Amino acid sequence: MLSFFSSKAPKAAPTAAEEAPSGSAPSTFDKEELSRETGIVLDAMGSLLQLYSKFAFDTELRTGDEIRSLVQHWRLHGVVGARRPDHPEDKPGAGIFYRDWKGLINFFGEQRRDESKYVTRVLSDFRDVTWAFVSAVHTVVVEEHEESRIANDQLSRMRVAVESNSTDLMKREALAVVSVMEKLIEHRKERQREQFAILADKLKNLGRELEDARRESAIDGLTGLHNRKSFDDYIGRSIELHTLLGQPGCLMMVDIDRFKQINDAYGHPVGDAALRQISNTLSRTFLRRVDFVSRYGGDEFAVILQETGIDNAFMLAERLRRAVSDLPPIEVPGGAEPPQLTLTIGIGELKLGDTGMDWMKRADAALYHAKRAGRDRVHTIAG
């Protein structure tokens, strides 16, 4: 069985005629049986690869969609002799002994190693965060126990002073109680700030992993960007991370100017081409893992920029607007004059206490202000 998957063709087995006694007719039974068993093996292998690709997930090196595509290409190569991935020079229909079994095994082994490393690292991050919480809770319990002991000792001293009927002693102990309580409260506040900073730092990288929402069901079919449902889920998580980590954030609403006129004048195929051009430009402009680009609906896009203040968001929006203005003309039928694509962009800064609706209203207000001012421009509203 191992020689079957070798990169070299195995030595040919003796034919029935060579094994048969002299003078007897060669039997075709062995060839038919071998062909049937080979077909069973190939079908089983194809089914296993199909099942593996079905549950592919994103890793640091490839998205789930990329993995599914590669596995499907290798499956077709192994089962029917189709071209290998990234080998356009291959001749389809290669015989079973000329297929790249070693390449298939190497790809599968490397993919499983990548997945193992990714899962191991993510689990390690989760363990680190879990132990950080355990450590923080332990510290709180221990320190609160010590604070309670100090407070109880001071209150006991106050009780003795009250029972002594000595006004001087009562005054002195009352002032001591106030002083101790003030120190304990201030110490608790400082401790909470330190613990919060430690947890926030540990959660920052893990939060970026949790933010990664690249899933097949969350992708818009035409543009390849995240769809509206993915945006609705992501904006809530962004606000939660902002509350936890205190990092700045901006929401950018992007509208294609006079897109309906483009569809009416040139037809929907030209409109779809315009959407794809702008989507590609958006993807090239916002490259960080914390940049979330989605098709909000129709001719409107939404970009969530974490760890980005209003000034930097404005700079990125201007870069996007200029890049779209410099796009090559779209090919239109009949040699007509191609449309000039421009964008109007509104940016709303996130502020503490915002809901998703609050943030959206601020970005929408900025977008409408830019439209009223003449389109093809950027307007911002600070939080």
C-alpha angles and dihedrals in degrees: 000000000000092000089055090065095043119121089236124065110258120242109276114259117237113270124242089252091056092050097042121094117262113279096020123117116253114254122229093200095094092051093049092047092048091049091049093048092046089053091052091051093049092048091050092048091048091050092050092051090046090053091046093052092048091066098037115140137193119279131180091267104039140018121240090252092054092049092049091051094049093047091050091051092050091045092055091046092053097042103039105008098254120164117289118246111279092006105108090163092067117111110231119234097042114174119257094258092051097054119109099251092158090053091050092050092047092050093049093046093048091047093051090048090051091050092048092051091047095049092044092052094046091049089049090053090050091049091050092051092045092051090046089058091045090050092047092050091047091051091049092050094047095045094044089051089053092045090050090052092051092047092048091050091052093046090050089054089050091050091053090049092052092049090050092061088220108142092197092052092045091050092048094048093044090055089047091053091051091049093049093047092050091051092047093050092047091046091051092051092050092047092051091050091052094047091047091052092050093049092044091054092050092046095049098079092036090051090056090056091049090049092059099106100171103142130145093240090052096057126099108234098218102044103025090230127120113284131232095269091053090050092051090053095044099049091060092052090048091055091048091052090047090054092047101041102026092225119151121253139185134196117213121199112197123195127186108230116244093348093157089059090053091053092046095047101039106019134249096288089063090044090052090050089052091051091051093048092052092043090055090049091051091051091050093048099049106047104151120105089236091056110096116196121186142165102244095190140305108343095347129098132189127209123191112202114194121193088021127120125212095262094053090044090055090051092051092047091052090050090052093047093051092045091055092047088054095050116124114257118274115245109250128190121260096022093279121162106277119237121257110236119217135165136220113205133192123190127198121190118223117240131191113276095025121143120211089260092052091052093046092050091053093050092044091051089053090049094051091047089055091049093051090049091060109282127253091080144092127245128183135200116197122221 
